Amino acid sequence: MIKHIFFFTLLIAATLAFIIILKPFFEPILWAITFAIIFAPLHKFILIKLKNRNNLSALLTLLLILITVVVPATTLSFAVVNEGADLYSDIRDGVYDFSKPIAWVQSSLPVLSDLLGKVGIDFEKLKEGFSDTALNTSQWVATNLLNIGQNAVTFTILFFLMLYLLFFFLRDGKNLVELIIRVLPIGDDAERHLLSKFAEVSRATVKGTLVVGIIQGTLGGIMFALLGIESAVFWGVVMIGLSILPAVGSALVWGPAAIIFFANGEIIKGVILIVVGALIIGMIDNVLRPILVGRDTKMPDYLILLSTLGGLGLFGLSGFVIGPIIAAFFLAVWTMFETEYHPDSIK
């Protein structure tokens, strides 16, 4: 008995010590795991085509990930850093008057103004709050983006560490999964089901959240650029982030922009923005998300929202993807618990 207690105490202590050692590298590890899960079907396809040449298949998959995902994302990040910093400077210096759209709503829609007044909403305070919110939001985004640029050396090291780990996760992923199954004491069939469900929900969630967000943000950014709105790339990325909010996500960007057009007397641009935003960008979520996610693997919208916000708070901008991945694991574990340990299943 004492021998077992000592052994498990030593096992737990060694595990915790190892986790503490790895703590500075959690983010690249999680990104490597995420990419390995998402691109596992592609790697499997390449592996079959190359007749099980594992090293070459993993390397080719890694190169495809670099070309199609990492390089465009890095290029976009630099553009967003520059535009975000410029936008924050313009807002701070008063180049943009965010009280003007509120004043336009107040004068153009007296019914709405009276209704808000009856429920105790003061338009003057609303103007101040809107301006402060715009300044604080742009400051938060610019600060987080600039931190990446200022810590370029650390970012580069972690980036190449992620690529290094990703190669081995792709190459040895199957063996690692089998090792986990052998070590865990839950039961091989249950463990395989757990890991399979986790991978399935993770891929579906990331596709449904990220791909839909990228399409909405890209279309929104192009529309902003065509209408002559400055920092179009920055606002497109903001729309990608807000896409986690069902129905109203991207509208929180193009809606105020349309009001600004109306307030400035640019009625045609405002109408175009509303029509394109509502009929094209707004419908993408309803059309594409069910196709990409599927009914059986869909994670509830509120859980995606909460896990994304929590991920952003814990991991920074990387949490936009890492948060839902962790939530997918949470769901997979509790689904297995319900299946294995529900009173009806215990005989």
C-alpha positions as CSV (number, residue, x, y, z in Angstrom):
1,M,0.0,0.0,0.0
2,I,2.8,2.4,1.0
3,K,4.6,1.5,-2.2
4,H,1.6,2.4,-4.4
5,I,1.0,5.7,-2.5
6,F,4.7,6.6,-2.9
7,F,4.7,5.7,-6.6
8,F,1.6,7.7,-7.5
9,T,2.8,10.7,-5.4
10,L,6.0,10.6,-7.3
11,L,4.1,10.2,-10.6
12,I,1.9,13.2,-9.9
13,A,4.9,15.3,-8.7
14,A,6.9,14.5,-11.8
15,T,3.9,15.3,-14.0
16,L,3.3,18.7,-12.4
17,A,7.0,19.5,-12.5
18,F,7.0,18.7,-16.2
19,I,3.9,20.8,-16.8
20,I,5.6,23.8,-15.0
21,I,8.7,23.4,-17.2
22,L,6.5,23.4,-20.4
23,K,4.4,26.3,-19.2
24,P,6.3,29.0,-21.2
25,F,5.7,26.9,-24.4
26,F,2.0,26.1,-23.9
27,E,1.0,28.4,-26.8
28,P,3.2,26.9,-29.5
29,I,2.4,23.4,-28.3
30,L,-1.4,24.1,-28.4
31,W,-1.0,25.7,-31.9
32,A,0.9,22.7,-33.1
33,I,-1.7,20.3,-31.7
34,T,-4.5,22.4,-33.3
35,F,-2.9,22.4,-36.8
36,A,-2.1,18.7,-36.5
37,I,-5.8,17.9,-35.7
38,I,-7.2,20.2,-38.4
39,F,-4.9,19.0,-41.1
40,A,-4.8,15.3,-40.1
41,P,-7.1,14.3,-43.0
42,L,-4.8,16.2,-45.5
43,H,-1.7,14.5,-44.1
44,K,-3.5,11.1,-44.3
45,F,-4.3,11.8,-48.0
46,I,-0.8,12.8,-48.8
47,L,0.6,9.8,-46.9
48,I,-1.5,7.4,-49.0
49,K,-0.4,9.1,-52.3
50,L,3.2,8.9,-51.3
51,K,2.9,5.2,-50.3
52,N,3.4,5.7,-46.5
53,R,6.6,7.8,-46.8
54,N,6.0,9.3,-43.4
55,N,8.8,11.9,-43.2
56,L,8.1,13.3,-46.7
57,S,4.4,13.3,-46.1
58,A,4.7,15.3,-42.9
59,L,7.1,17.7,-44.5
60,L,4.9,18.3,-47.5
61,T,1.9,18.8,-45.2
62,L,3.9,21.3,-43.2
63,L,4.9,23.2,-46.3
64,L,1.2,23.4,-47.4
65,I,0.2,24.7,-44.0
66,L,2.9,27.3,-44.3
67,I,1.9,28.4,-47.8
68,T,-1.9,28.4,-47.3
69,V,-2.2,29.5,-43.7
70,V,0.9,30.7,-41.8
71,V,2.4,33.0,-44.5
72,P,-0.9,34.8,-45.4
73,A,-1.8,35.1,-41.6
74,T,1.7,36.6,-40.9
75,T,1.4,39.1,-43.8
76,L,-2.1,40.1,-42.6
77,S,-0.8,40.6,-39.1
78,F,1.8,43.1,-40.1
79,A,-0.8,45.1,-42.1
80,V,-3.2,45.0,-39.2
81,V,-0.5,46.2,-36.8
82,N,0.3,49.2,-38.9
83,E,-3.4,50.1,-39.5
84,G,-4.3,49.5,-35.9
85,A,-1.6,51.8,-34.6
86,D,-2.6,54.5,-37.1
87,L,-6.2,54.2,-36.3
88,Y,-5.5,54.5,-32.6
89,S,-3.5,57.6,-33.2
90,D,-6.2,59.2,-35.3
91,I,-8.9,58.4,-32.6
92,R,-6.7,59.7,-29.8
93,D,-5.9,62.9,-31.7
94,G,-9.6,63.5,-32.5
95,V,-9.5,62.9,-36.2
96,Y,-12.6,60.9,-36.0
97,D,-15.7,62.4,-34.2
98,F,-17.6,59.4,-32.9
99,S,-20.2,61.7,-31.3
100,K,-21.4,62.8,-34.8
101,P,-23.3,59.5,-35.7
102,I,-25.1,59.6,-32.3
103,A,-26.1,63.2,-32.9
104,W,-27.4,62.2,-36.4
105,V,-29.5,59.4,-34.9
106,Q,-30.8,61.9,-32.3
107,S,-31.9,64.4,-34.9
108,S,-33.0,62.1,-37.7
109,L,-34.9,59.5,-35.6
110,P,-36.8,61.6,-33.0
111,V,-39.0,58.6,-32.2
112,L,-36.0,56.5,-31.2
113,S,-34.6,59.5,-29.4
114,D,-37.8,60.0,-27.4
115,L,-38.0,56.2,-26.7
116,L,-34.4,56.1,-25.3
117,G,-35.1,59.2,-23.3
118,K,-38.1,57.6,-21.6
119,V,-36.0,54.6,-20.5
120,G,-33.4,57.0,-19.0
121,I,-30.7,57.0,-21.7
122,D,-29.0,60.3,-22.0
123,F,-27.7,61.0,-25.5
124,E,-24.9,63.3,-24.2
125,K,-23.6,60.5,-22.0
126,L,-24.1,58.1,-24.8
127,K,-21.9,60.2,-27.1
128,E,-19.1,60.4,-24.5
129,G,-19.4,56.7,-23.8
130,F,-19.3,55.8,-27.5
131,S,-16.1,57.9,-28.0
132,D,-14.5,56.4,-24.9
133,T,-15.3,52.9,-26.0
134,A,-13.9,53.4,-29.5
135,L,-10.7,54.8,-28.0
136,N,-10.3,52.0,-25.4
137,T,-11.1,49.3,-27.9
138,S,-8.7,50.6,-30.5
139,Q,-6.1,51.0,-27.8
140,W,-6.5,47.4,-26.6
141,V,-6.3,46.0,-30.1
142,A,-3.3,48.2,-31.0
143,T,-1.5,47.3,-27.8
144,N,-1.9,43.6,-28.3
145,L,-0.9,43.8,-31.9
146,L,2.1,46.0,-31.2
147,N,3.2,43.6,-28.4
148,I,3.7,41.0,-31.1
149,G,5.9,43.3,-33.1
150,Q,7.9,44.5,-30.1
151,N,8.6,40.9,-29.0
152,A,9.7,39.8,-32.5
153,V,12.6,37.7,-31.3
154,T,10.4,35.7,-28.8
155,F,7.6,35.4,-31.4
156,T,10.1,34.1,-34.0
157,I,11.5,31.5,-31.5
158,L,8.0,30.3,-30.5
159,F,6.9,30.3,-34.1
160,F,9.7,27.9,-35.2
161,L,9.2,25.8,-32.2
162,M,5.6,25.4,-33.2
163,L,6.6,24.4,-36.7
164,Y,9.2,21.9,-35.3
165,L,6.6,20.3,-33.0
166,L,4.0,20.3,-35.8
167,F,6.2,18.2,-38.0
168,F,6.5,15.5,-35.3
169,F,2.8,15.7,-34.4
170,L,2.0,15.1,-38.1
171,R,4.6,12.4,-38.5
172,D,4.1,10.6,-35.2
173,G,0.5,11.5,-34.5
174,K,-0.9,8.0,-34.8
175,N,1.9,6.6,-32.5
176,L,1.3,9.4,-30.0
177,V,-2.4,8.6,-29.9
178,E,-1.8,4.9,-29.4
179,L,0.7,5.8,-26.6
180,I,-2.0,7.9,-24.9
181,I,-4.5,5.1,-25.3
182,R,-2.1,2.6,-23.7
183,V,-1.3,4.9,-20.8
184,L,-4.8,6.1,-19.9
185,P,-6.7,3.6,-17.6
186,I,-10.2,4.4,-19.0
187,G,-10.4,1.6,-21.5
188,D,-9.1,1.5,-25.1
189,D,-12.4,1.7,-26.9
190,A,-13.6,4.6,-24.7
191,E,-10.3,6.4,-25.2
192,R,-10.4,6.0,-29.0
193,H,-14.0,7.3,-29.0
194,L,-12.9,10.2,-26.8
195,L,-10.0,11.2,-29.0
196,S,-12.0,10.7,-32.2
197,K,-14.9,12.8,-30.9
198,F,-12.4,15.5,-29.8
199,A,-10.8,15.7,-33.2
200,E,-14.1,15.7,-34.9
201,V,-15.6,18.5,-32.8
202,S,-12.4,20.5,-33.0
203,R,-12.1,20.4,-36.7
204,A,-15.8,21.3,-37.1
205,T,-15.7,24.1,-34.6
206,V,-12.6,25.7,-36.1
207,K,-14.0,25.4,-39.6
208,G,-17.3,26.8,-38.6
209,T,-15.9,29.7,-36.6
210,L,-12.7,30.6,-38.4
211,V,-13.6,30.0,-42.0
212,V,-17.0,31.8,-41.7
213,G,-15.2,34.7,-39.9
214,I,-12.5,34.9,-42.5
215,I,-15.0,35.0,-45.3
216,Q,-17.2,37.6,-43.5
217,G,-14.1,39.7,-42.7
218,T,-12.6,39.5,-46.2
219,L,-15.9,40.6,-47.8
220,G,-16.3,43.3,-45.3
221,G,-12.8,44.6,-45.7
222,I,-13.1,44.6,-49.5
223,M,-16.4,46.5,-49.2
224,F,-14.8,49.0,-46.9
225,A,-11.9,49.5,-49.2
226,L,-14.2,50.0,-52.3
227,L,-16.3,52.6,-50.3
228,G,-13.1,54.5,-49.4
229,I,-13.1,53.7,-45.7
230,E,-9.6,53.9,-44.2
231,S,-8.0,51.0,-42.3
232,A,-10.1,48.5,-44.3
233,V,-7.8,45.6,-43.4
234,F,-8.0,46.4,-39.7
235,W,-11.8,46.5,-39.8
236,G,-11.9,43.3,-41.8
237,V,-9.9,41.6,-39.1
238,V,-12.2,43.1,-36.4
239,M,-15.2,41.6,-38.3
240,I,-13.4,38.2,-38.2
241,G,-13.2,38.5,-34.4
242,L,-16.8,39.6,-34.0
243,S,-18.1,36.8,-36.2
244,I,-18.2,34.6,-33.0
245,L,-21.3,36.7,-32.0
246,P,-24.3,35.0,-33.8
247,A,-26.4,37.1,-36.1
248,V,-25.0,40.6,-35.1
249,G,-21.2,40.0,-35.2
250,S,-20.0,41.8,-38.3
251,A,-23.0,44.2,-38.1
252,L,-21.3,45.8,-35.1
253,V,-18.7,47.1,-37.6
254,W,-20.5,47.9,-40.8
255,G,-23.7,49.1,-39.0
256,P,-21.9,52.1,-37.3
257,A,-20.0,52.7,-40.5
258,A,-23.3,53.0,-42.4
259,I,-24.6,55.5,-39.8
260,I,-21.4,57.6,-40.2
261,F,-22.0,57.7,-43.9
262,F,-25.6,58.9,-43.3
263,A,-24.4,61.4,-40.8
264,N,-21.9,62.8,-43.4
265,G,-24.6,63.0,-46.0
266,E,-23.2,60.1,-48.1
267,I,-26.6,58.3,-48.4
268,I,-25.7,56.1,-51.4
269,K,-22.6,54.6,-49.6
270,G,-24.6,54.1,-46.5
271,V,-27.4,52.2,-48.4
272,I,-24.8,50.1,-50.2
273,L,-23.1,49.2,-46.9
274,I,-26.4,48.2,-45.3
275,V,-27.6,46.2,-48.3
276,V,-24.3,44.3,-48.8
277,G,-23.8,43.8,-45.1
278,A,-27.3,42.5,-44.4
279,L,-27.9,40.4,-47.5
280,I,-24.4,39.1,-48.2
281,I,-22.2,39.2,-45.2
282,G,-25.0,38.6,-42.7
283,M,-26.3,35.6,-44.6
284,I,-22.9,33.8,-44.8
285,D,-23.2,32.7,-41.2
286,N,-26.6,31.1,-41.7
287,V,-25.6,29.4,-45.0
288,L,-22.0,28.3,-44.5
289,R,-21.8,27.4,-40.8
290,P,-24.3,24.5,-41.0
291,I,-22.4,23.1,-44.0
292,L,-19.0,23.4,-42.5
293,V,-19.9,22.3,-39.0
294,G,-22.7,19.8,-39.5
295,R,-25.6,19.2,-37.1
296,D,-24.1,16.4,-35.0
297,T,-20.8,18.1,-34.2
298,K,-22.0,21.6,-33.7
299,M,-20.8,23.3,-30.6
300,P,-23.4,25.6,-29.0
301,D,-22.9,29.3,-30.1
302,Y,-22.8,30.5,-26.5
303,L,-20.0,28.0,-25.7
304,I,-18.0,29.1,-28.7
305,L,-18.5,32.7,-27.5
306,L,-17.5,32.0,-23.9
307,S,-14.5,29.8,-24.8
308,T,-13.2,32.3,-27.4
309,L,-13.5,35.2,-24.9
310,G,-11.8,33.1,-22.3
311,G,-9.1,32.0,-24.7
312,L,-8.5,35.7,-25.7
313,G,-8.1,36.6,-22.0
314,L,-5.7,33.7,-21.3
315,F,-3.7,33.4,-24.5
316,G,-4.2,36.7,-26.2
317,L,-5.1,36.8,-29.9
318,S,-4.2,33.1,-30.2
319,G,-7.1,32.3,-27.9
320,F,-9.5,32.9,-30.8
321,V,-8.7,29.4,-32.0
322,I,-7.2,27.8,-28.9
323,G,-10.2,28.6,-26.7
324,P,-12.7,26.7,-28.8
325,I,-10.3,23.8,-29.1
326,I,-10.1,23.4,-25.3
327,A,-13.9,23.7,-25.2
328,A,-14.1,20.9,-27.7
329,F,-12.0,18.7,-25.4
330,F,-14.2,19.7,-22.5
331,L,-17.3,18.5,-24.4
332,A,-15.7,15.3,-25.6
333,V,-14.7,14.4,-22.0
334,W,-18.1,15.1,-20.5
335,T,-19.8,13.3,-23.4
336,M,-17.7,10.2,-22.6
337,F,-18.5,10.6,-18.9
338,E,-22.2,10.6,-19.7
339,T,-21.9,7.5,-21.9
340,E,-19.6,5.5,-19.6
341,Y,-20.8,6.5,-16.1
342,H,-24.4,7.5,-16.5
343,P,-26.5,5.5,-13.9
344,D,-28.4,3.8,-16.8
345,S,-25.1,2.5,-18.2
346,I,-23.9,1.1,-14.9
347,K,-25.0,-2.5,-14.4
